[in-house]
């Protein structure tokens, strides 16, 4: 099997991730914050260490302002619904994933107004267009760091400064970049950073979270047991307890902590360099195949390891099925939960087939994928 669907979830994981999850389940157990047993204290330690490792990775000064969630979708919902009120105006790009678009669609029905700033055919954004969209009632700028369709890397640092200059909250969806591209909440002026554990961070599914800047307070999505202030029916006011009700995925967080350690030991720059070389090789190979159309920036430096393409006259789902069943290549085809992005680049009707290498992909596998796509393209002509 050649796995090229890392934009959906990374695979395989570092060995330390598997070991950490297994070790917690076999030897520790325990429910963090619930009781004072040794197993509970070990569970507390797991959550504490993972929270602090992520704080170091993202240059977050107070780790307690990282709230864990089951995935980035939950984190984004918390950020949007916990902040925005009727009458507020929010600005996004036209490349957003449904994790942002669907909550905002719901919030529109509750009196929140929403402007989608148009991106270019390759998914790129002019930061000045964000500034033009600001209104007197604008409260939030929310945008992805990179597209899950075209891989286009967005100018989050520039947009963050625009938000800061206008007194707006700046929220970043880092689903496609956390663990691969640098994220610095201070340097990039990020007030809300949503992340997922199972993609570039190389951790297990069922992990993610939201960083909340020091001057922000969000309304909870849920209330319940936190292991703190249990004598009162009022939800605690302090973080992270205010926004973390119920038992967390502690085995998953053990794995995520091990994944962050692997990233720090390997070096984000090395991970990015490896994936960029693979992407450049993949782009060059696909561009030489007659009938193949590639979407997104031509320059691998301007995109993550995500390459969407179509073959003339062929259905993208058929391409993905052939690559899977005849060549053992795992891809993803369709709309990728991003109809706004497909509309932006002109592929809403046909969709696209997406290839996404990861850190554990090797150059020989890229050669095999290019050869397979060439065979499919020749057979489909």
C-alpha positions in Angstrom: 0.0 0.0 0.0 1.1 3.5 -0.8 -0.7 5.9 1.5 -1.2 9.4 0.1 -4.1 10.7 2.1 -2.2 12.4 4.9 -4.3 15.6 4.5 -7.2 13.5 5.9 -5.3 11.8 8.6 -1.5 11.0 8.8 -0.4 7.4 8.5 1.6 5.8 9.8 2.3 7.4 13.1 5.7 7.5 14.9 6.3 4.3 16.9 6.4 6.4 20.1 2.8 7.3 19.5 1.6 3.7 19.4 3.7 2.9 22.4 2.4 5.8 24.5 -1.3 5.0 23.8 -0.8 1.3 24.5 1.2 2.0 27.7 -1.4 4.3 29.1 -4.2 1.9 28.4 -2.3 -1.1 29.8 -0.5 0.3 32.8 -1.9 3.7 33.9 -5.6 4.2 33.1 -7.0 6.8 35.4 -9.3 9.8 34.8 -7.5 13.1 35.0 -8.8 15.5 37.7 -11.0 12.9 39.2 -9.7 11.7 42.6 -6.2 11.5 44.1 -5.1 7.9 43.3 -1.7 7.3 41.7 -3.4 6.3 38.4 -5.3 9.6 38.4 -2.1 11.5 39.1 -0.4 9.8 36.2 -3.3 10.7 34.0 -3.1 14.3 35.2 0.6 14.3 34.3 -0.1 13.0 30.8 -2.5 15.9 30.1 -0.2 18.4 31.8 2.8 17.4 29.8 1.0 17.3 26.5 -0.6 20.7 27.1 2.9 22.2 27.9 4.5 20.5 24.9 1.9 22.1 22.6 2.4 25.5 24.3 6.1 25.3 23.5 5.4 24.3 19.9 3.1 27.2 19.3 4.9 29.8 21.5 2.0 30.0 23.9 3.0 31.6 27.2 0.2 30.1 29.4 -0.4 26.5 28.7 -3.7 26.6 30.6 -5.1 28.6 27.8 -5.0 25.5 25.6 -8.4 23.7 25.8 -8.5 20.1 24.5 -11.3 18.9 22.2 -12.0 15.7 20.3 -11.0 17.3 17.0 -10.4 20.6 15.3 -14.1 20.8 14.2 -15.2 20.9 17.8 -12.5 23.5 18.6 -13.6 25.7 15.7 -17.2 25.5 16.8 -16.1 26.5 20.3 -14.2 29.5 19.0 -17.0 30.7 16.7 -20.1 30.0 18.8 -18.3 30.9 22.0 -17.3 34.3 20.7 -19.8 35.6 18.1 -23.1 37.3 19.1 -26.1 38.5 17.0 -25.0 41.7 15.2 -21.3 40.7 14.9 -19.6 40.5 11.6 -17.0 37.9 10.7 -14.6 37.8 7.7 -13.2 34.6 6.2 -11.6 33.6 2.9 -13.5 31.8 0.1 -11.3 28.7 0.7 -12.7 27.7 4.1 -13.4 24.1 5.1 -16.9 23.1 6.2 -15.6 23.0 9.7 -15.7 26.8 9.5 -18.4 27.3 6.9 -21.2 25.2 8.4 -21.0 26.8 11.9 -21.0 30.3 10.3 -24.0 29.3 8.1 -25.9 28.4 11.3 -24.7 31.6 13.0 -26.0 33.7 10.1 -29.5 32.5 10.9 -28.9 33.8 14.4 -28.0 37.3 13.3 -24.2 37.1 12.6 -23.2 38.5 9.2 -20.4 36.8 7.2 -18.2 38.1 4.4 -16.2 35.6 2.3 -13.2 37.3 0.7 -12.6 35.9 -2.8 -9.3 34.1 -3.3 -7.5 33.6 -6.6 -8.0 30.5 -8.9 -5.0 28.9 -7.2 -6.5 29.5 -3.8 -4.2 32.4 -3.0 -5.3 35.4 -0.9 -4.5 39.1 -1.1 -4.3 40.3 2.5 -5.4 43.8 1.4 -8.8 42.3 0.4 -9.3 41.3 4.0 -8.8 44.8 5.2 -11.2 46.2 2.6 -13.9 43.8 4.0 -13.7 45.2 7.5 -16.9 46.9 8.8 -17.7 48.9 11.9 -19.4 45.8 13.5 -16.6 43.4 12.5 -15.6 41.2 15.4 -13.6 38.4 14.0 -11.3 37.4 11.1 -11.2 33.6 10.8 -9.1 31.8 8.2 -7.3 28.6 7.4 -3.5 28.5 7.4 -3.4 26.3 4.3 -6.1 24.8 2.0 -6.9 21.1 2.2 -7.7 21.2 -1.5 -4.9 23.1 -3.2 -2.4 23.2 -0.4 -2.1 27.0 -0.8 -0.4 28.6 2.2 -2.2 31.7 3.4 -0.5 34.9 4.7 -1.6 34.5 8.3 1.1 36.7 9.7 0.0 39.6 7.6 -3.6 39.1 8.2 -2.9 38.8 12.0 -1.3 42.2 11.9 -4.3 43.7 10.1 -6.6 42.2 12.7 -4.4 43.6 15.5 -4.4 47.1 13.9 -8.2 47.2 13.7 -8.8 45.7 17.1 -10.4 42.5 15.7 -10.0 38.9 17.0 -7.9 36.7 14.7 -8.7 33.0 14.5 -6.6 30.4 12.6 -7.6 27.0 11.4 -4.3 25.1 11.4 -5.7 21.6 10.4 -3.3 21.3 7.5 -0.2 23.0 9.0 0.2 22.3 12.7 3.3 20.2 13.1 4.7 21.1 9.6 4.7 24.9 9.2 5.8 27.3 12.0 2.9 28.6 14.2 3.7 31.3 16.7 0.7 33.0 18.3 2.8 35.9 19.4 4.6 36.7 16.1 1.5 36.0 14.0 -0.9 37.8 16.3 -3.2 34.8 16.6 -5.9 35.2 19.3 -7.6 31.8 18.7 -5.6 28.9 17.3 -7.6 25.7 16.4 -5.5 22.5 15.9 -6.1 18.8 15.4 -3.8 16.1 16.6 -4.2 13.5 13.9 -2.8 15.2 10.8 0.5 17.1 10.7 1.0 16.7 14.5 1.2 12.9 13.8 -1.0 12.0 16.8 -4.1 9.8 17.2 -7.6 10.6 16.0 -9.9 12.0 18.7 -7.4 14.7 19.8 -7.3 18.5 19.1 -7.8 21.8 20.8 -8.1 25.5 20.9 -5.7 28.2 22.2 -7.6 31.2 23.6 -5.7 34.5 23.9 -5.3 36.1 27.3 -7.9 38.9 26.6 -10.7 36.6 25.5 -13.4 34.7 27.3 -15.6 32.2 25.4 -19.0 30.8 26.3 -18.8 27.1 26.8 -20.3 24.7 24.2 -21.1 22.3 27.1 -21.2 22.2 30.8 -20.5 19.3 33.2 -18.0 17.5 35.3 -14.5 19.0 35.4 -13.2 17.5 38.6 -13.0 21.0 40.1 -15.4 23.1 42.2 -17.7 20.0 42.3 -19.8 21.4 45.2 -21.3 24.1 42.9 -23.7 23.8 39.9 -21.9 26.8 38.3 -19.4 26.0 35.6 -15.8 27.0 36.7 -14.7 30.3 35.3 -11.0 29.5 35.0 -9.3 27.8 32.1 -9.0 25.1 31.0 -11.8 23.8 33.2 -14.4 26.3 32.0 -14.3 24.7 28.5 -13.3 21.1 29.2 -16.2 19.2 30.6 -16.3 15.4 30.7 -13.6 12.8 30.5 -11.0 13.7 27.9 -9.3 11.2 25.5 -6.4 10.7 27.8 -4.9 7.8 25.9 -5.1 9.9 22.8 -3.4 12.8 24.5 -0.6 10.5 25.7 -0.1 9.6 22.0 -0.3 13.3 21.0 2.4 14.2 23.6 4.6 11.5 22.1 4.0 12.9 18.6 4.9 16.4 19.6 8.2 15.1 21.1 8.9 13.3 17.8 8.3 16.5 15.9 10.5 18.5 18.2 13.3 15.9 18.0 13.0 15.6 14.2 12.6 19.4 13.6 9.7 21.0 11.9 12.0 22.5 9.3 13.2 19.0 8.4 9.7 17.7 8.2 8.7 20.6 6.0 11.7 20.2 3.7 11.1 16.5 3.2 7.4 17.0 2.4 8.3 19.9 0.1 10.8 17.8 -1.9 8.2 15.1 -2.3 5.6 17.7 -3.4 7.9 19.2 -6.0 8.7 15.7 -7.4 5.0 14.9 -7.5 4.1 18.1 -9.3 6.8 17.7 -11.8 5.8 14.2 -12.6 2.1 14.9 -12.9 2.7 18.0 -15.1 4.4 15.8 -17.7 1.4 13.6 -18.1 -1.0 14.6 -21.0 -4.5 15.2 -19.9 -3.7 15.8 -16.2 -4.8 19.2 -14.8 -3.3 20.3 -11.5 -4.8 22.8 -9.1 -3.1 25.3 -6.7 0.2 27.1 -6.8 2.9 25.8 -9.2 5.6 26.6 -6.7 6.0 23.9 -4.0 7.2 26.6 -1.5 3.7 28.2 -1.6 1.8 25.0 -0.8 1.7 22.2 1.7 2.1 18.6 0.6 -1.4 18.5 -1.0 -1.8 18.1 -4.8 -5.3 18.0 -6.3 -5.7 17.0 -9.9 -8.2 15.8 -12.6 -7.7 13.7 -15.7 -9.6 15.0 -18.7 -12.9 13.1 -19.4 -12.5 10.9 -16.3 -14.5 11.1 -13.1 -12.3 11.8 -10.0 -14.0 9.0 -8.0 -13.2 6.6 -10.8 -9.5 7.7 -10.7 -9.3 7.2 -7.0 -10.9 3.8 -7.2 -8.6 2.6 -9.9 -5.5 3.9 -8.0 -6.7 2.0 -4.9 -7.8 -1.3 -6.3 -5.3 -1.7 -9.2 -2.2 0.0 -7.8 -2.7 0.0 -4.0 -2.5 3.8 -3.8 -4.7 5.5 -1.2 -6.0 8.9 -2.2 -9.2 11.0 -1.7 -11.6 12.1 -4.3 -14.7 14.4 -4.3 -15.3 17.7 -2.6 -13.1 17.1 0.5 -15.7 18.8 2.8 -14.7 22.1 1.1 -17.3 23.2 -1.4 -16.4 26.9 -1.0 -12.8 26.1 -2.1 -14.0 24.0 -5.0 -16.3 26.8 -6.1 -13.3 29.2 -5.9 -11.0 27.1 -8.1 -13.8 26.0 -10.5 -14.2 22.3 -9.5 -17.5 22.3 -7.7 -19.1 20.1 -10.3 -16.4 17.6 -11.1 -14.6 17.6 -7.7 -11.0 16.5 -7.8 -8.6 13.6 -6.8 -6.2 14.6 -4.1 -2.7 13.2 -3.3 -1.1 14.2 0.0 2.3 12.8 0.9 3.5 12.8 4.5 6.7 12.6 6.5 6.9 8.9 6.1 6.4 8.9 2.3 9.5 8.2 0.3 10.6 9.3 -3.2 10.2 5.8 -4.7 6.6 5.9 -3.7 6.1 9.2 -5.5 7.7 7.7 -8.6 5.2 4.8 -8.4 2.3 7.1 -8.0 3.3 9.2 -11.0 3.7 6.0 -13.1 0.2 4.8 -12.0 -1.5 8.1 -12.8 0.2 8.0 -16.2 -1.2 4.6 -16.9 -4.7 5.6 -15.8 -4.6 8.8 -17.9 -3.4 6.8 -21.0 -6.2 4.2 -20.5 -8.8 6.9 -20.0 -8.0 8.8 -23.2 
